[in-house]
Amino acid sequence: MAQTSGDADLQAFAQSVELALVQAYTEIASTGKITSPAAVDATTTIAQHHQEHARALGEAAGARAPNAPNHRLSNRFRSDLRTASDETAAIDVLLGFENEAASTYMFVLGSLEATPALQLAASILPVESEHAVVLASLVHQPPARTFPSFENQDEAFKPDEFPVS
Amino acid sequence: MGGVTRRRFLQIGGTLSMGAVLAACIGGGSTKQSRDSSGGVAGRRADATILRTLSSVEAVAVVVYTRTLDAGLLTTPATQELGTLFRSHHREHGELFARTTADLGGRPFPDPNPVVLQQLQPALDSLGDEAAALRLAFDVETILADTYQATMGTFADKSFNVAAMSVGGAEARHAAALAQALGSPAAPQAFETPERAVEGGNGV
């Protein structure tokens, strides 16, 4: 099946989420709260991945791509990160973002139509899940919380709540 | 997934909506449910073949974890905990796909995939320490994650896309944890690729 306008809208939304994540990682890095080499290395790599996701989604969404962070989501991320008083707290907040990102791709997969669009989303979702594992290990989160038997879409960001800016 | 919940989803619209069965496990569900989204008899048959493959590869993972746990190869408490937890997930995944295969009118394939098992047999036979056990488990988790990713666009019932990746994402988490235990990067690349996927129907 060929790419549909609905697919492009979802990819545009996903791109806005990815760019909001990039912004969140950039902003938390600038606060100096993340200092340990392992955490700096992990968050730098993860931010790069989100940038690459945004680039690929932007190319797929074409003219519909916002090429800008999701404004409402960026505000929420900023508010959440402001409560983090130290590195562990900041990583814990970022861990939540990654789980929400994985959940968002579960939601998106439920509505995409074209095979290339499905394949792109399915190539990103596992990476967001891996990010969650990396961050969970930094804060020593118990395995029972880090490893669900099924990914779910309960924590997904939705376009109606976080419209593309 | 409890029996009551599963039955409730099976009753939707009077026609089986297979993705909805799995949606009971993963929350939300497809946003595009139709009365019969299964693609007819041919679609259900094709989907059953894919699901038989998935349950067979899950069974391989159960074999690998059982062998390594029973042999006492996972010697540190942390890896023992992961091995036990991941094996329970694979049992859950395999049972779910076997039940759904039956719901589609197919014959469940609960046994380990013979083709994959044969490929892994040399590694299984030569397991000597925790590192070797972790490497094998990592290989199996990678094969599983790739296999789920490769199903995208192949299901007749599109709601299976969400269901498959709900498991694929969980397998990717397993692989990431095992990579960490081996001292390797847990998220080495921005995009996953399905290069080690088991093709639907292979071995079943």
Boltz contact constraints between the chains, C-beta under 6 A:
constraints:
  - contact:
      token1: [A, 49]
      token2: [B, 190]
      max_distance: 6.0
  - contact:
      token1: [A, 52]
      token2: [B, 190]
      max_distance: 6.0
  - contact:
      token1: [A, 102]
      token2: [B, 169]
      max_distance: 6.0
  - contact:
      token1: [A, 109]
      token2: [B, 161]
      max_distance: 6.0
  - contact:
      token1: [A, 109]
      token2: [B, 162]
      max_distance: 6.0
  - contact:
      token1: [A, 109]
      token2: [B, 165]
      max_distance: 6.0
  - contact:
      token1: [A, 110]
      token2: [B, 30]
      max_distance: 6.0
  - contact:
      token1: [A, 110]
      token2: [B, 31]
      max_distance: 6.0
  - contact:
      token1: [A, 110]
      token2: [B, 162]
      max_distance: 6.0
  - contact:
      token1: [A, 111]
      token2: [B, 31]
      max_distance: 6.0
  - contact:
      token1: [A, 115]
      token2: [B, 153]
      max_distance: 6.0
  - contact:
      token1: [A, 118]
      token2: [B, 152]
      max_distance: 6.0
  - contact:
      token1: [A, 118]
      token2: [B, 153]
      max_distance: 6.0
  - contact:
      token1: [A, 118]
      token2: [B, 161]
      max_distance: 6.0
  - contact:
      token1: [A, 119]
      token2: [B, 152]
      max_distance: 6.0
  - contact:
      token1: [A, 122]
      token2: [B, 149]
      max_distance: 6.0
  - contact:
      token1: [A, 122]
      token2: [B, 152]
      max_distance: 6.0
  - contact:
      token1: [A, 122]
      token2: [B, 165]
      max_distance: 6.0
  - contact:
      token1: [A, 123]
      token2: [B, 191]
      max_distance: 6.0
  - contact:
      token1: [A, 123]
      token2: [B, 192]
      max_distance: 6.0
  - contact:
      token1: [A, 125]
      token2: [B, 165]
      max_distance: 6.0
  - contact:
      token1: [A, 125]
      token2: [B, 169]
      max_distance: 6.0
  - contact:
      token1: [A, 126]
      token2: [B, 145]
      max_distance: 6.0
  - contact:
      token1: [A, 126]
      token2: [B, 169]
      max_distance: 6.0
  - contact:
      token1: [A, 126]
      token2: [B, 172]
      max_distance: 6.0
  - contact:
      token1: [A, 126]
      token2: [B, 192]
      max_distance: 6.0
  - contact:
      token1: [A, 127]
      token2: [B, 192]
      max_distance: 6.0
  - contact:
      token1: [A, 129]
      token2: [B, 169]
      max_distance: 6.0
  - contact:
      token1: [A, 129]
      token2: [B, 172]
      max_distance: 6.0
  - contact:
      token1: [A, 129]
      token2: [B, 173]
      max_distance: 6.0
  - contact:
      token1: [A, 130]
      token2: [B, 172]
      max_distance: 6.0
  - contact:
      token1: [A, 130]
      token2: [B, 176]
      max_distance: 6.0
  - contact:
      token1: [A, 130]
      token2: [B, 186]
      max_distance: 6.0
  - contact:
      token1: [A, 130]
      token2: [B, 187]
      max_distance: 6.0
  - contact:
      token1: [A, 131]
      token2: [B, 187]
      max_distance: 6.0
  - contact:
      token1: [A, 133]
      token2: [B, 173]
      max_distance: 6.0
  - contact:
      token1: [A, 133]
      token2: [B, 176]
      max_distance: 6.0
  - contact:
      token1: [A, 133]
      token2: [B, 177]
      max_distance: 6.0
  - contact:
      token1: [A, 133]
      token2: [B, 186]
      max_distance: 6.0
  - contact:
      token1: [A, 134]
      token2: [B, 186]
      max_distance: 6.0
  - contact:
      token1: [A, 134]
      token2: [B, 187]
      max_distance: 6.0
  - contact:
      token1: [A, 137]
      token2: [B, 180]
      max_distance: 6.0
  - contact:
      token1: [A, 143]
      token2: [B, 81]
      max_distance: 6.0
  - contact:
      token1: [A, 143]
      token2: [B, 85]
      max_distance: 6.0
  - contact:
      token1: [A, 147]
      token2: [B, 173]
      max_distance: 6.0
  - contact:
      token1: [A, 149]
      token2: [B, 89]
      max_distance: 6.0
  - contact:
      token1: [A, 149]
      token2: [B, 92]
      max_distance: 6.0
  - contact:
      token1: [A, 150]
      token2: [B, 25]
      max_distance: 6.0
  - contact:
      token1: [A, 150]
      token2: [B, 26]
      max_distance: 6.0
  - contact:
      token1: [A, 150]
      token2: [B, 166]
      max_distance: 6.0
  - contact:
      token1: [A, 150]
      token2: [B, 170]
      max_distance: 6.0
  - contact:
      token1: [A, 151]
      token2: [B, 166]
      max_distance: 6.0
  - contact:
      token1: [A, 151]
      token2: [B, 169]
      max_distance: 6.0
  - contact:
      token1: [A, 151]
      token2: [B, 170]
      max_distance: 6.0
  - contact:
      token1: [A, 152]
      token2: [B, 26]
      max_distance: 6.0
  - contact:
      token1: [A, 152]
      token2: [B, 27]
      max_distance: 6.0
  - contact:
      token1: [A, 153]
      token2: [B, 27]
      max_distance: 6.0
  - contact:
      token1: [A, 153]
      token2: [B, 28]
      max_distance: 6.0
  - contact:
      token1: [A, 154]
      token2: [B, 27]
      max_distance: 6.0
